[in-house]
Structure formats: C-alpha cells, structure tokens
C-alpha cells in the first residue's frame, strides 16, 4: 500500500495557488476589436451605415457610443447595435458620408485597435405603398377605383 506524502502534496497546492494568484495561468488579455467592413443599408424603416466588427458585441450601451461616431456632412443620427455591427441610423438617402469611429468607443470591456474612417454613399429608401384593411381608393373625380 502506498503512503501519501502530505508534505509534497501541500507544496504542490501552495505552488498551484501561487501560480493562480500571480496570473501565470490566467487568460491572456483579449485582442482589441477590428472593424472589417462598412455597409450602407436602406429599407422601408430608413437608411443606415453599419460597421461590422470581427466579433460579436456583448456588453454595450448605445447612448454612450454616439459621441465616438462622427459623420461628414454633419447629420442627426441614432446608434443601433446588431450582433457584430454598430450602425448610424436615420440618415439621408443618396448621400455620401464620411464616417469616423473613434478607437475609444465604449464597447463594454472591448476596445478597437485604432480609429477607423470610411467614405460610403447611402442608397435610396425602398419604395412601398400600404393601405390598411380591405377597401377601395376613392378617386378625387369620377371614374372607378381599383380594389386595395
């Protein structure tokens, strides 16, 4: 039967504890985020410019991001985050923007590796006509109207 050398076990536990306390086995710091590309998106809801990151964003506050995003020409805009994208929303259609995202933008515990600047032209808003319910459009002057 084997005897347990408690002295050696105790030393091993102390060494393991010291390694953990000094960070010898701690995770390496995460590399900074990078912006991979920019998209101009337009839909019935509006026009937006989105920058796509190399990773999903998990901890963020959109209202804190706005001061770190600048547009030329200056325009009022909102900020929206979708998975790995940060978007400037409510932009004008058919407009060329110079968008700068400062490296200090708050992305939870993550940070960008540098400040990025892109030039991108927004598209047009998707056309759409909707009528609520089933009925007829009444013409302003005589004639039949098509059913809606």
C-alpha positions as a Markdown table, in Angstrom:
| # | Residue | x | y | z |
|---|---|---|---|---|
| 1 | Unk | 0.0 | 0.0 | 0.0 |
| 2 | Unk | 1.3 | 3.4 | -1.0 |
| 3 | Unk | 1.8 | 6.1 | 1.6 |
| 4 | Unk | 0.7 | 9.7 | 0.8 |
| 5 | Unk | 3.5 | 12.2 | 1.2 |
| 6 | Unk | 1.4 | 15.1 | 2.6 |
| 7 | Unk | 4.4 | 17.4 | 2.6 |
| 8 | Unk | 4.8 | 17.1 | -1.2 |
| 9 | Unk | 1.0 | 17.5 | -1.8 |
| 10 | Unk | 1.0 | 20.6 | 0.4 |
| 11 | Unk | 3.9 | 22.1 | -1.6 |
| 12 | Unk | 2.0 | 21.3 | -4.8 |
| 13 | Unk | -1.1 | 23.0 | -3.6 |
| 14 | Unk | 0.9 | 26.1 | -2.5 |
| 15 | Unk | 2.6 | 26.3 | -5.9 |
| 16 | Unk | -0.7 | 26.0 | -7.7 |
| 17 | Unk | -2.2 | 28.7 | -5.5 |
| 18 | Unk | 0.8 | 31.0 | -6.2 |
| 19 | Unk | 0.5 | 30.4 | -9.9 |
| 20 | Unk | -3.1 | 31.3 | -9.9 |
| 21 | Unk | -2.6 | 34.4 | -7.8 |
| 22 | Unk | 0.2 | 35.7 | -10.0 |
| 23 | Unk | -1.8 | 35.2 | -13.1 |
| 24 | Unk | 0.6 | 32.6 | -14.6 |
| 25 | Unk | -2.4 | 30.5 | -15.7 |
| 26 | Unk | -4.8 | 33.5 | -16.2 |
| 27 | Unk | -6.3 | 34.1 | -19.6 |
| 28 | Unk | -4.4 | 36.3 | -21.9 |
| 29 | Unk | -6.0 | 39.7 | -22.5 |
| 30 | Unk | -8.4 | 39.7 | -25.4 |
| 31 | Unk | -7.0 | 41.3 | -28.5 |
| 32 | Unk | -8.7 | 44.6 | -29.5 |
| 33 | Unk | -11.7 | 44.5 | -31.8 |
| 34 | Unk | -11.3 | 45.4 | -35.5 |
| 35 | Unk | -13.8 | 46.8 | -38.0 |
| 36 | Unk | -13.8 | 44.5 | -41.0 |
| 37 | Unk | -16.1 | 46.5 | -43.4 |
| 38 | Unk | -18.8 | 49.1 | -43.8 |
| 39 | Unk | -22.3 | 48.6 | -45.2 |
| 40 | Unk | -24.9 | 51.1 | -46.4 |
| 41 | Unk | -28.4 | 49.7 | -45.8 |
| 42 | Unk | -31.7 | 51.0 | -46.7 |
| 43 | Unk | -35.2 | 49.7 | -46.1 |
| 44 | Unk | -38.7 | 51.0 | -45.5 |
| 45 | Unk | -37.6 | 51.9 | -42.0 |
| 46 | Unk | -34.8 | 54.2 | -43.2 |
| 47 | Unk | -31.2 | 54.5 | -44.2 |
| 48 | Unk | -28.2 | 53.5 | -42.1 |
| 49 | Unk | -24.4 | 53.0 | -42.2 |
| 50 | Unk | -23.1 | 49.9 | -40.3 |
| 51 | Unk | -19.6 | 49.0 | -39.4 |
| 52 | Unk | -19.0 | 45.2 | -39.0 |
| 53 | Unk | -16.7 | 44.0 | -36.2 |
| 54 | Unk | -14.6 | 40.9 | -36.2 |
| 55 | Unk | -16.5 | 39.6 | -33.1 |
| 56 | Unk | -20.0 | 39.8 | -31.7 |
| 57 | Unk | -20.6 | 42.6 | -29.2 |
| 58 | Unk | -21.9 | 41.5 | -25.8 |
| 59 | Unk | -21.8 | 44.4 | -23.3 |
| 60 | Unk | -22.6 | 47.8 | -24.6 |
| 61 | Unk | -24.7 | 50.9 | -24.1 |
| 62 | Unk | -25.7 | 52.6 | -27.4 |
| 63 | Unk | -26.2 | 56.1 | -26.0 |
| 64 | Unk | -22.6 | 56.1 | -24.8 |
| 65 | Unk | -21.3 | 55.2 | -28.3 |
| 66 | Unk | -22.7 | 58.2 | -30.1 |
| 67 | Unk | -20.1 | 60.8 | -29.1 |
| 68 | Unk | -17.4 | 58.5 | -30.6 |
| 69 | Unk | -19.1 | 58.3 | -34.1 |
| 70 | Unk | -18.8 | 61.4 | -36.4 |
| 71 | Unk | -20.4 | 62.0 | -39.8 |
| 72 | Unk | -19.5 | 64.4 | -42.5 |
| 73 | Unk | -21.6 | 66.1 | -43.6 |
| 74 | Unk | -22.9 | 66.5 | -40.1 |
| 75 | Unk | -26.3 | 64.9 | -39.6 |
| 76 | Unk | -28.6 | 64.0 | -36.7 |
| 77 | Unk | -28.5 | 60.2 | -36.2 |
| 78 | Unk | -29.1 | 57.4 | -33.7 |
| 79 | Unk | -27.0 | 54.4 | -32.9 |
| 80 | Unk | -28.1 | 50.8 | -33.2 |
| 81 | Unk | -26.2 | 47.6 | -32.4 |
| 82 | Unk | -26.9 | 44.3 | -34.1 |
| 83 | Unk | -24.7 | 41.3 | -33.1 |
| 84 | Unk | -21.4 | 42.4 | -34.6 |
| 85 | Unk | -22.5 | 45.7 | -36.1 |
| 86 | Unk | -22.7 | 49.2 | -34.9 |
| 87 | Unk | -24.9 | 51.4 | -37.1 |
| 88 | Unk | -25.6 | 55.1 | -37.5 |
| 89 | Unk | -29.3 | 55.2 | -38.3 |
| 90 | Unk | -31.9 | 57.7 | -39.6 |
| 91 | Unk | -29.6 | 59.0 | -42.3 |
| 92 | Unk | -30.5 | 60.8 | -45.5 |
| 93 | Unk | -30.8 | 58.6 | -48.6 |
| 94 | Unk | -28.5 | 59.1 | -51.6 |
| 95 | Unk | -25.9 | 61.0 | -49.5 |
| 96 | Unk | -22.1 | 60.4 | -49.4 |
| 97 | Unk | -20.9 | 60.3 | -45.8 |
| 98 | Unk | -17.5 | 60.2 | -44.2 |
| 99 | Unk | -18.0 | 58.1 | -41.1 |
| 100 | Unk | -15.3 | 58.0 | -38.3 |
| 101 | Unk | -15.4 | 55.6 | -35.4 |
| 102 | Unk | -13.0 | 56.6 | -32.6 |
| 103 | Unk | -10.9 | 53.8 | -31.1 |
| 104 | Unk | -12.1 | 54.9 | -27.7 |
| 105 | Unk | -15.8 | 54.0 | -28.4 |
| 106 | Unk | -17.2 | 52.1 | -25.4 |
| 107 | Unk | -17.8 | 48.5 | -26.3 |
| 108 | Unk | -18.1 | 47.0 | -22.8 |
| 109 | Unk | -14.7 | 45.6 | -21.9 |
| 110 | Unk | -13.6 | 45.5 | -25.5 |
| 111 | Unk | -11.8 | 48.3 | -27.4 |
| 112 | Unk | -11.0 | 49.0 | -31.1 |
| 113 | Unk | -7.4 | 48.6 | -32.3 |
| 114 | Unk | -7.4 | 52.0 | -34.0 |
| 115 | Unk | -9.7 | 54.8 | -35.2 |
| 116 | Unk | -11.4 | 54.0 | -38.5 |
| 117 | Unk | -12.7 | 56.3 | -41.2 |
| 118 | Unk | -14.8 | 55.2 | -44.2 |
| 119 | Unk | -16.5 | 57.0 | -47.1 |
| 120 | Unk | -19.7 | 55.5 | -48.2 |
| 121 | Unk | -22.8 | 56.6 | -50.1 |
| 122 | Unk | -26.2 | 55.6 | -48.8 |
| 123 | Unk | -28.8 | 54.1 | -51.0 |
| 124 | Unk | -32.4 | 55.1 | -51.6 |
| 125 | Unk | -35.3 | 54.1 | -49.4 |
| 126 | Unk | -37.1 | 51.1 | -50.6 |
| 127 | Unk | -40.4 | 52.2 | -52.2 |
| 128 | Unk | -43.6 | 51.0 | -50.6 |
| 129 | Unk | -47.3 | 51.8 | -50.5 |
| 130 | Unk | -49.6 | 50.3 | -48.0 |
| 131 | Unk | -53.2 | 50.7 | -47.3 |
| 132 | Unk | -54.8 | 49.4 | -44.1 |
| 133 | Unk | -57.6 | 46.9 | -44.4 |
| 134 | Unk | -59.5 | 45.9 | -47.5 |
| 135 | Unk | -61.4 | 48.7 | -49.3 |
| 136 | Unk | -61.3 | 51.0 | -52.2 |
| 137 | Unk | -59.3 | 54.1 | -53.1 |
| 138 | Unk | -61.8 | 56.7 | -54.0 |
| 139 | Unk | -60.8 | 58.9 | -56.9 |
| 140 | Unk | -60.8 | 62.7 | -56.5 |
| 141 | Unk | -63.0 | 63.0 | -59.6 |
| 142 | Unk | -65.3 | 60.4 | -61.3 |
| 143 | Unk | -64.3 | 57.0 | -62.5 |
| 144 | Unk | -63.8 | 53.6 | -60.9 |
| 145 | Unk | -61.2 | 52.9 | -58.4 |
| 146 | Unk | -59.1 | 49.7 | -58.1 |
| 147 | Unk | -59.7 | 47.5 | -55.0 |
| 148 | Unk | -56.9 | 47.6 | -52.5 |
